Amino acid sequence: VGRVDGFVVFVPLVIEGETVEAEITEVKKSFARADLVKVVEPAESRVEPECSYFGDCGGCQYQHMAYEAQLAMKQKQIVALFERIGGFTGDRVAPVVACPKPYNYRNRILIRSQWNGKAKKLLVGFRKRNSHWVVEIDECKIAEPALNAQIPEVRDNPPNKGGVKVNLRVVPDDWVVPDHSFFQTNYFMLPRMVEVVRKIFQASGAEYLIDTYCGVGFLGIELASLAKRYAGVEYDHRAILAARENATKFGGDNGEFIEGRTEHLLPKLLAKFEAGKTTVILDPPRKGCVPAALEQLRQSRPVQIIYVSCHPATLARDLNALCADGVYRLEQVVPLDMFPHTQHVECVTDLRLNT
């Protein structure tokens, strides 16, 4: 964010404190957008991007920043969102947990194809920054090598027509994950995420666990040994079948996976497990939880809610609703850098019931 005579101008690919030349591309009533033309005085944290497509491809936003600076900026952004949207104090937000492998970490990429009439060729790659057009790529620096090895094959054997998406994925060892079911895209950060969630769960003293929006059951299964009983809830039929199979392999015999929507199943499960001794994990899509589910939690009052989200803004909004009137209090927010070199970040939050 820059300013010209006090007027706000948004310029991508610029670091706080830099002096730059930029070209205005769009003017609104209260702000303008611009493209970076030249960096006049670079920040100390500016580095040369490893990817030759950076700036054109829309996949990464922060490759021009040293990794430590990326972590600091993400932490600052999360604090600002939680203060502005959630009404929480910034001291609840911990430093961002770094990824041990900031490049070649993504286990899933979405390759797009698009016919370019002017060049008379089919483009295969990712979307351009701020565009629906496709930028042709040969390699993605943040994708696992096994996925990059498949890109030439997609180009040589493209879909029948432009606009078709090709989903490339590396499946975790021994886990059952259907093609379009959710699984975290960074295996290198999974041990750190599990460690954080396990510590938060153990600190509550809860005996039972309900894992909502559970997908193929990963978090519930990883915490199964800490609970007397656990249940996973998921409305995706293929994912719930996979979760049951994964539980047979890894989850012991103290749990069950139930097909259905969280807002429909929560009251029954919280009555069954005794809310005062139960932790509920919320791991919804980016849009957050439906209001009905949040209200049911406020009424049923499980002793702890662990909310996991890749969208800090909707997370802060939902936590504000859960904490309204002092029903719950926010103990901590632990950000994890599941998506290095991008604007995205995962957060694990710990809510405790006020008694």
Long-range contacts (C-beta under 8 A, 24 or more apart in sequence): 2-34, 4-32, 7-31, 7-32, 8-32, 9-33, 9-34, 10-34, 11-35, 11-36, 12-36, 12-61, 12-129, 13-55, 13-61, 13-64, 14-39, 15-42, 15-43, 15-45, 15-46, 15-64, 15-65, 15-69, 16-43, 16-73, 17-43, 18-42, 18-43, 18-46, 43-69, 45-69, 50-103, 50-141, 51-140, 51-141, 51-142, 53-126, 53-135, 53-137, 55-129, 56-128, 56-129, 56-135, 57-125, 57-126, 57-127, 57-128, 57-129, 57-135, 57-137, 58-126, 58-127, 58-128, 58-129, 58-130, 58-131, 58-135, 59-126, 59-140, 59-142, 59-342, 60-141, 60-142, 60-341, 60-342, 61-341, 61-342, 61-343, 62-340, 62-341, 62-342, 62-343, 63-141, 63-341, 67-98, 67-102, 67-340, 70-337, 70-340, 70-341, 71-95, 71-96, 71-98, 71-337, 72-96, 74-335, 74-337, 74-345, 75-335, 77-312, 77-345, 78-312, 78-333, 78-335, 78-345, 78-347, 81-312, 81-313, 81-316, 82-312, 82-316, 82-319, 82-333, 84-316, 85-313, 85-316, 85-317, 85-320, 86-316, 86-317, 86-319, 86-320, 86-323, 86-330, 87-320, 88-316, 88-319, 88-320, 88-330, 92-330, 92-331, 92-332, 92-333, 93-332, 93-333, 93-335, 94-332, 94-333, 94-334, 94-335, 95-335, 96-335, 96-336, 96-337, 96-345, 97-189, 97-192, 97-196, 97-334, 97-335, 97-336, 97-337, 98-337, 99-186, 99-188, 99-189, 99-337, 99-338, 99-340, 100-188, 100-189, 101-188, 102-142, 102-337, 102-340, 102-341, 103-141, 103-142, 103-340, 103-341, 104-141, 104-142, 104-143, 104-144, 104-145, 105-142, 105-144, 105-185, 105-186, 105-187, 105-188, 105-189, 105-340, 106-140, 106-142, 106-143, 106-144, 106-147, 106-185, 106-186, 107-144, 107-147, 107-169, 107-170, 107-171, 107-172, 107-183, 107-185, 107-186, 107-187, 108-147, 108-167, 108-168, 108-169, 108-170, 108-183, 108-185, 109-140, 109-143, 109-147, 109-167, 109-168, 110-165, 110-166, 110-167, 110-168, 111-151, 111-154, 111-165, 111-166, 111-167, 111-168, 112-163, 112-164, 112-165, 112-166, 113-154, 113-158, 113-159, 113-162, 113-163, 113-164, 113-165, 113-166, 114-162, 114-163, 115-161, 115-162, 122-158, 122-162, 124-151, 124-154, 124-155, 124-158, 141-341, 142-340, 142-341, 142-342, 144-170, 146-170, 174-249, 174-250, 175-216, 175-218, 175-246, 175-249, 176-216, 176-242, 176-245, 176-246, 177-216, 177-242, 178-216, 178-238, 178-239, 178-242, 180-238, 181-215, 181-216, 181-236, 181-238, 181-239, 181-242, 182-215, 182-216, 182-239, 183-215, 183-216, 183-218, 184-218, 184-338, 185-338, 185-339, 186-338, 186-339, 189-336, 189-337, 189-338, 189-346, 190-218, 192-336, 193-308, 193-336, 193-338, 193-346, 193-348, 194-219, 194-222, 196-334, 196-336, 196-348, 197-222, 197-223, 197-281, 197-306, 197-308, 197-348, 198-222, 198-223, 198-226, 200-304, 200-306, 200-332, 200-334, 200-348, 200-350, 201-226, 201-227, 201-279, 201-304, 201-306, 202-226, 203-350, 204-279, 204-303, 204-304, 204-350, 204-352, 205-303, 206-277, 206-278, 206-279, 206-302, 206-303, 206-304, 207-277, 207-278, 208-273, 208-274, 208-277, 208-278, 208-279, 209-278, 209-279, 209-280, 209-281, 210-266, 210-269, 210-270, 210-273, 210-278, 210-279, 210-280, 210-281, 210-302, 211-281, 211-283, 212-262, 212-266, 212-280, 212-281, 212-282, 212-283, 212-284, 212-293, 213-262, 213-282, 213-283, 213-284, 213-285, 214-239, 214-243, 214-257, 214-281, 214-283, 215-239, 215-243, 215-283, 216-242, 216-243, 216-246, 217-242, 217-243, 217-244, 217-246, 217-247, 217-251, 217-257, 218-246, 219-281, 219-283, 219-308, 220-251, 220-255, 220-257, 220-281, 221-246, 221-247, 221-250, 221-251, 221-255, 223-281, 224-250, 224-251, 224-252, 224-254, 224-255, 225-252, 227-254, 227-255, 228-254, 229-254, 229-255, 229-273, 230-254, 230-255, 230-256, 231-255, 231-256, 231-257, 231-258, 231-269, 231-273, 232-256, 232-257, 232-258, 233-257, 233-258, 233-260, 233-261, 233-262, 233-265, 233-266, 233-269, 234-258, 234-259, 235-259, 235-260, 235-261, 235-262, 262-289, 262-290, 262-293, 263-290, 263-292, 263-293, 263-296, 266-293, 266-296, 266-297, 266-300, 267-296, 267-300, 270-296, 270-300, 270-302, 271-300, 275-300, 275-301, 275-302, 275-303, 276-301, 276-302, 276-303, 277-303, 278-302, 278-303, 278-304, 279-303, 279-304, 279-305, 279-306, 280-304, 280-305, 280-306, 281-305, 281-306, 281-307, 281-308, 282-306, 282-307, 282-308, 282-309, 282-318, 283-307, 283-308, 283-309, 284-309, 286-310, 286-311, 286-314, 287-311, 287-314, 288-314, 288-315, 288-317, 288-318, 289-318, 291-321, 294-318, 294-321, 294-322, 297-322, 298-322, 298-324, 298-327, 298-328, 301-327, 301-353, 302-353, 303-352, 303-353, 304-350, 304-351, 304-352, 304-353, 305-351, 306-348, 306-349, 306-350, 306-351, 307-347, 307-348, 307-349, 307-351, 308-346, 308-347, 308-348, 308-349, 309-346, 309-347, 309-349, 310-338, 310-339, 310-344, 310-345, 310-346, 310-347, 312-345, 312-347, 315-347, 315-349, 319-349, 319-351, 322-351, 323-351, 326-354, 327-353, 327-354, 328-352, 328-353, 328-354, 329-354
